Amino acid sequence: MYTLLSTIGETNVESLWLSIVGTTSLYAAHSEIYDELLPLLKEEVNRIQSTDNLTNSTTTALDASRGNRADDHSLRMDTDFGLFLLRHWNLYSSFFYSNYVNAKLQLYTNDGKKKLKTLFARMGISLASANQSWHYLDIDLRKKLESVFKKNLSKFGLTDVIREGFSRSFGFHGSISASDFVEAVTALLEHDDPNSTSLQSKESPGTPDDDAEDENGEKDIGKLIKKREAQFVNNFWKAFDSLSDFELITNDLSFLKILIPLI
């Protein structure tokens, strides 16, 4: 789709961002496609941003402070971490609930949890700091986090945590990486309405009577299937709306931090 828009000269920051989000969503299952498209996306980010800067007569000095402007919706290439919602949670939880880290360190075992604590000790990060919200984490630590990761993570087999990625600013609302955006949209797509739970079985002291109860059961299952289908359609449109509604995304990030520990 983005290639088509590019052909007719109708590309903009919004369409490029959606293309980046779509490509990022492929990383977990098809990393080779992501790696193949990454250089092209980087080139487009540079081109779009250069055009935007010229259009707005923006100097390099002003561009450095774009994040302080309410109308800033710029894209930028950024270091991405294969950790779960790192910039919206805390270090410990981001490591602990990362599928990649979980598989590598086997965090479902006591030994795996000990390895994670040892990892933080090797990095010189106290558990108190690791459990601090990202926004309140020591600024110096945040600045050197990438170098700390590069020095220590490979010793624990975590070689793919650091990768090239993208992020986008949403004015005074803040910014978000493409990978975190994907997590939020995916959750909106997959999350069922709390009231749309699985079929409640009607248990009775005795055994089910006969065909009458079977017939009622079939009707209930039919209703459940229709409800699930309607919920899926509703989820789809919620996820679709979130692509252009940052408030929906931020709300879902908060929901994810509650949901994931319960799974």
C-alpha positions as CSV (number, residue, x, y, z in Angstrom):
1,M,0.0,0.0,0.0
2,Y,2.8,2.4,0.9
3,T,4.5,1.6,-2.4
4,L,1.3,2.6,-4.2
5,L,1.1,5.8,-2.3
6,S,4.7,6.5,-3.1
7,T,4.1,5.9,-6.8
8,I,1.4,8.6,-7.0
9,G,3.3,11.0,-4.7
10,E,0.8,10.9,-1.8
11,T,3.1,9.7,1.0
12,N,3.1,11.4,4.4
13,V,4.2,10.8,8.0
14,E,0.9,9.1,8.8
15,S,1.1,6.6,6.0
16,L,4.7,5.9,6.6
17,W,4.0,5.3,10.3
18,L,1.3,2.7,9.5
19,S,3.7,1.0,7.1
20,I,6.4,0.9,9.9
21,V,3.8,-0.5,12.4
22,G,2.7,-3.2,9.9
23,T,6.3,-4.2,9.2
24,T,7.2,-4.2,12.9
25,S,4.3,-6.6,13.6
26,L,6.1,-9.2,11.3
27,Y,9.3,-9.1,13.4
28,A,8.5,-12.0,15.8
29,A,7.4,-14.5,13.1
30,H,9.2,-13.2,10.1
31,S,12.3,-11.3,11.2
32,E,13.9,-11.8,7.8
33,I,11.2,-9.7,6.1
34,Y,11.7,-6.9,8.7
35,D,15.4,-6.9,8.1
36,E,14.9,-6.7,4.4
37,L,12.5,-3.8,4.6
38,L,14.3,-1.9,7.4
39,P,16.8,0.0,5.1
40,L,13.9,1.1,2.8
41,L,11.9,2.4,5.8
42,K,14.9,4.2,7.2
43,E,15.4,5.9,3.8
44,E,11.8,6.9,3.7
45,V,11.9,8.3,7.3
46,N,14.9,10.5,6.3
47,R,13.1,11.6,3.1
48,I,9.8,12.4,4.8
49,Q,11.4,14.2,7.7
50,S,13.6,16.3,5.4
51,T,10.6,17.3,3.3
52,D,8.7,18.2,6.5
53,N,11.5,20.3,7.8
54,L,11.8,22.2,4.6
55,T,8.1,22.8,4.4
56,N,8.0,24.2,7.9
57,S,11.3,26.1,7.5
58,T,12.7,24.2,10.4
59,T,16.3,24.5,11.4
60,T,18.4,21.7,12.8
61,A,18.4,23.4,16.2
62,L,14.6,23.6,16.2
63,D,14.2,20.1,15.0
64,A,16.1,18.9,18.1
65,S,13.4,20.3,20.3
66,R,10.4,19.0,18.3
67,G,9.3,16.9,21.2
68,N,8.4,20.1,23.1
69,R,5.8,21.1,20.5
70,A,2.2,20.2,20.7
71,D,2.0,19.7,17.0
72,D,5.0,17.4,16.8
73,H,4.1,14.1,15.1
74,S,7.5,13.4,13.8
75,L,9.1,10.0,13.1
76,R,12.6,9.0,14.0
77,M,14.9,6.0,13.9
78,D,15.5,4.8,17.4
79,T,17.1,2.0,19.2
80,D,14.5,-0.6,20.0
81,F,14.6,-3.2,22.8
82,G,13.0,-6.6,22.6
83,L,11.6,-6.1,26.0
84,F,7.9,-5.8,26.9
85,L,6.7,-2.2,27.1
86,L,10.1,-1.0,28.5
87,R,9.4,2.7,28.1
88,H,5.9,2.4,29.7
89,W,6.7,0.0,32.6
90,N,9.9,-0.8,34.5
91,L,13.0,-2.7,33.7
92,Y,12.3,-5.8,35.8
93,S,8.8,-6.3,34.5
94,S,9.9,-5.6,30.9
95,F,12.5,-8.3,31.1
96,F,10.3,-10.8,33.1
97,Y,7.3,-10.5,30.7
98,S,9.3,-10.5,27.5
99,N,8.6,-13.7,25.5
100,Y,12.2,-13.7,24.2
101,V,13.9,-13.3,27.6
102,N,11.5,-15.8,29.1
103,A,12.4,-18.4,26.6
104,K,16.1,-17.8,26.9
105,L,16.4,-17.7,30.7
106,Q,13.5,-20.0,31.4
107,L,11.9,-17.6,33.8
108,Y,9.1,-20.1,34.6
109,T,11.7,-21.9,36.8
110,N,13.3,-20.8,40.0
111,D,16.7,-21.0,38.4
112,G,15.6,-18.7,35.6
113,K,14.4,-16.1,38.1
114,K,17.7,-16.3,39.9
115,K,19.5,-15.8,36.5
116,L,17.4,-12.6,35.9
117,K,18.4,-11.2,39.3
118,T,22.0,-12.1,38.6
119,L,21.8,-10.3,35.3
120,F,20.7,-7.1,37.0
121,A,23.5,-7.5,39.5
122,R,26.0,-7.9,36.6
123,M,24.7,-4.8,35.0
124,G,25.0,-2.9,38.2
125,I,21.3,-2.2,38.5
126,S,19.7,-2.7,41.9
127,L,16.4,-4.4,42.1
128,A,15.0,-1.2,43.6
129,S,16.0,0.7,40.4
130,A,14.8,-2.1,38.2
131,N,11.4,-1.9,39.7
132,Q,11.1,1.9,39.3
133,S,8.8,3.2,36.6
134,W,10.7,4.1,33.4
135,H,9.7,7.7,33.8
136,Y,11.3,8.0,37.2
137,L,14.4,5.9,36.4
138,D,17.7,7.7,36.9
139,I,18.4,9.7,33.7
140,D,22.1,8.7,33.6
141,L,21.1,5.1,33.7
142,R,18.6,5.5,30.9
143,K,21.3,7.2,28.8
144,K,23.8,4.4,29.2
145,L,21.3,1.6,29.1
146,E,22.2,0.5,25.6
147,S,25.9,0.3,26.3
148,V,25.2,-1.6,29.5
149,F,23.0,-4.1,27.6
150,K,25.6,-4.6,24.9
151,K,28.3,-5.3,27.5
152,N,26.3,-7.8,29.6
153,L,23.3,-9.4,27.8
154,S,25.3,-11.6,25.4
155,K,26.8,-13.4,28.4
156,F,23.3,-14.7,29.2
157,G,22.5,-15.6,25.6
158,L,20.4,-12.5,25.1
159,T,21.9,-11.5,21.8
160,D,18.8,-10.1,20.1
161,V,17.4,-7.7,22.7
162,I,18.9,-4.6,21.0
163,R,17.7,-3.8,17.4
164,E,17.1,-0.9,15.1
165,G,13.6,0.4,15.2
166,F,11.4,3.5,15.0
167,S,9.4,5.7,17.3
168,R,6.9,8.5,16.8
169,S,6.0,11.6,18.8
170,F,2.4,12.5,19.5
171,G,2.9,16.1,20.7
172,F,2.4,16.7,24.4
173,H,0.9,13.2,24.7
174,G,4.4,11.7,24.5
175,S,6.0,9.2,22.1
176,I,5.9,5.5,21.5
177,S,8.1,2.9,19.7
178,A,6.6,1.0,16.8
179,S,7.0,-2.3,18.8
180,D,5.0,-1.0,21.8
181,F,2.4,0.4,19.4
182,V,2.1,-3.1,17.9
183,E,1.6,-4.7,21.3
184,A,-1.2,-2.2,22.1
185,V,-3.0,-2.7,18.8
186,T,-2.7,-6.5,19.0
187,A,-4.2,-6.4,22.5
188,L,-7.1,-4.4,21.3
189,L,-7.7,-6.9,18.5
190,E,-7.5,-9.9,20.8
191,H,-9.0,-8.7,24.0
192,D,-12.6,-9.8,24.6
193,D,-15.2,-7.7,26.4
194,P,-15.1,-8.8,30.1
195,N,-18.8,-9.5,29.9
196,S,-18.3,-11.8,27.0
197,T,-17.0,-14.8,28.9
198,S,-17.0,-18.4,28.1
199,L,-20.3,-20.3,28.4
200,Q,-21.2,-20.9,32.0
201,S,-22.3,-24.5,32.6
202,K,-25.5,-25.0,34.4
203,E,-24.7,-27.7,36.9
204,S,-27.4,-29.5,38.8
205,P,-27.2,-32.0,41.6
206,G,-28.3,-34.8,39.3
207,T,-27.2,-36.0,35.9
208,P,-28.6,-34.2,32.7
209,D,-32.0,-35.4,31.9
210,D,-32.2,-36.1,28.2
211,D,-32.3,-34.6,24.8
212,A,-34.1,-31.4,26.1
213,E,-30.9,-30.3,27.9
214,D,-28.8,-31.2,24.9
215,E,-31.0,-29.0,22.7
216,N,-30.7,-26.1,25.2
217,G,-26.9,-26.6,25.3
218,E,-26.8,-26.3,21.5
219,K,-28.8,-23.1,21.5
220,D,-26.5,-21.7,24.2
221,I,-23.4,-22.6,22.1
222,G,-25.0,-21.0,19.1
223,K,-25.6,-17.8,21.0
224,L,-22.0,-17.9,22.3
225,I,-20.6,-18.3,18.8
226,K,-22.7,-15.3,17.5
227,K,-21.5,-13.2,20.5
228,R,-17.9,-14.1,19.9
229,E,-18.2,-13.2,16.2
230,A,-19.8,-9.9,17.1
231,Q,-17.0,-9.3,19.7
232,F,-14.3,-10.0,17.1
233,V,-15.8,-7.4,14.7
234,N,-16.0,-4.9,17.6
235,N,-12.4,-5.6,18.5
236,F,-11.3,-5.2,14.9
237,W,-12.9,-1.7,14.7
238,K,-11.4,-0.7,18.1
239,A,-8.0,-1.7,16.9
240,F,-8.6,0.1,13.6
241,D,-9.6,3.3,15.4
242,S,-6.6,3.1,17.7
243,L,-4.3,3.5,14.7
244,S,-5.3,7.2,14.6
245,D,-6.2,7.7,18.3
246,F,-3.3,7.8,20.7
247,E,-5.5,7.9,23.7
248,L,-6.8,4.5,22.9
249,I,-3.3,3.2,22.7
250,T,-2.2,4.7,26.0
251,N,-5.3,3.3,27.7
252,D,-4.5,-0.1,26.3
253,L,-0.9,0.0,27.5
254,S,-2.2,0.5,31.0
255,F,-4.5,-2.4,30.5
256,L,-1.7,-4.6,29.2
257,K,0.3,-4.1,32.4
258,I,-2.6,-5.4,34.4
259,L,-3.5,-8.3,32.1
260,I,-0.1,-9.8,31.3
261,P,0.8,-10.8,34.9
262,L,-2.5,-12.6,35.1
263,I,-1.9,-14.8,32.1
